[in-house]
Amino acid sequence: MESIQGNKGGFRLKMESEEITLLDIVNATESYNDKNLCFFGFQECQFSDKKCHMHDNWITIIEGIEKLLKTTTLADLTDNETQKYIMNNIQLITKIK
């Protein structure tokens, strides 16, 4: 983004909205490096030899969210069909089998 000063100033995107992914936005506003954190919030797995029951499901959910963020652009959010698709995928990602 860039700012424009003056009476009719404000902010505008430096790139086309089709080029900006949601992951770009997340990375610009906060670190996404914490994607490997434990479901329970531990910095490291407390079960070094054994994983907790949530571990594999949590990894699947995180990978699904990351894929969705990488493949969805800012322009996609303005399309009603894409919005429905994204919401359906979020629901599918969060359902644990």
N, C-alpha and C positions, 0 to 999 in steps of 0.2 A: 504494500500500500504506500501511497504517497499523499502528503497533505498539500492542500492548495490554500494559500492565505488570501484574504480579501473578503469583500462583501458577499460574494457568491462562492466562497471557498468551502472546503470540506475535505473529504478523502475520496480517493479513487484507487482502483486496482492498477498495479503496474503491469500485470499480465492479463491475458484474456481469461475469462472465467472457465473456459474449457480446458485450460492448462493447469489450473489449480486444483489439486486433490484435497479431500478432507484430511488426509494424513499430513499434507503440507501445512494446513491450518493448525492441526493438533501440534505438530512439531514446532511451529512458530510461537505457540502460546504456552506450551508445556512440554516437558520431556516425555517421549514415548519409550524411553529406554527401560522403563520399569515394567515392561510387558511380561517379564519372567517372574514377577513377584508371586509369592504364594497366595492362594485364594484366601487364606486366613490372615494375610498381612505380614507374615514372617519374611525377613530379608533372605533367608536361606531355608531350604526344606528342613524341617525339624526331624524328619524321618529319613536320615541319610541313607540307610540301606533299603528302606521301604518307603513307598510313596503313600500319601494319604489317599483316601477314597475319592477325593475331589480332583486330584492332580491331573489325570488324563482328560477329564471333562473340561477342566479349567483351561488347559492348553488348547483344546479344540475350540473353545469359545473365543479365546484371545486371538487365535489364528484367523477365525472367521471375521472378527471385528477388524483386524488389521487388513484383511483382503478387501472388505467392504470400504474401508477408509482409503485404500490405495486405488480402488477402481471407481470411486464416485468423485465427480468433479463438482465445483461450485455451480457450474451451469446446470448440472443434472438436478440440482435442488429446485430449479424453477419449473421443471417439467412435471406435471401432475402424475403421469404414468410412472416416471422414475421414482417419484416420492412414494407411490404405492409399492413399487418393487422394493425399495430400500426398507420400508417399514415391514414388509413381509419377511425380508431376509433377516432383519433384526429379531423378529419374533422366532424365526427358525434357528438362528444362532444361539439364542438364549434358552431354547428348549433342550434339556439334558435328557439323553436317551437312557 
